[in-house]
Amino acid sequence: MSVTVSIDSSATLWSPGPREGKPLLVLLHGYGADERDLFGLMPYLPEGIAVAAVAAPLAPPWPMPGRSWYAIDSLDTRDAAGITTAAQALLSWLEEAVGDAPSVALLGFSQGAAVSLQALRLDPSRIDAVVALSGYVATGDLPNDTVLQEQRPPVFWGRGTHDDVIPTGLVDHTAQWLPAHAELSGRVYQGLTHSISAQELTDVHVFLSQWRDAADKSAS
């Protein structure tokens, strides 16, 4: 039986000030967190963009706090169907939220990264760039994967050498999949666990500044 989920737009946190005509960056938190988590990265993001931090649609099992994008079925695998359902909910939310933004990028951590990459695969025409931190590409094929092989949108993938949360098989799969379907940049950070480092934020700032500049140029 298919499950439909939706994002609560009233829970979305928006960057202050006018956002008309600005490139839109959407933040997708990880398992057990909520929309406030990645919103704390605002000081590290480039200026001249609008930012929205969304709340995942599910509640993880008690007593885990926060929200989740999809259920974790086991320690070694992740259900691609659940990731797809969450990505479809994100794309539906975008239909109302995008406004007149000339470009859309997604920044996700862990589960949020997996959903961000899945949304890119589902609708490459809607997503112009992805920052995937401590995340992975879901297994299986999707119809638009061939489109991505031709378009090769920019993707930043950052992960740590000491991240023991994402299964090794999914890391290996992502390391093979992304170079074939995206203009890949990123870094493996020595000693980093399942978290975000200062150096990683510096690298993300550079990547997103390039996305913003390209969006501004195409809009002018």
Helices and strands as residue ranges (DSSP letters): G 9-11, E 13-14, E 24-28, H 35-39, G 42-44, E 50-54, H 80-97, E 104-109, H 111-122, E 129-133, H 145-151, E 154-160, H 168-181, E 183-189, H 198-219
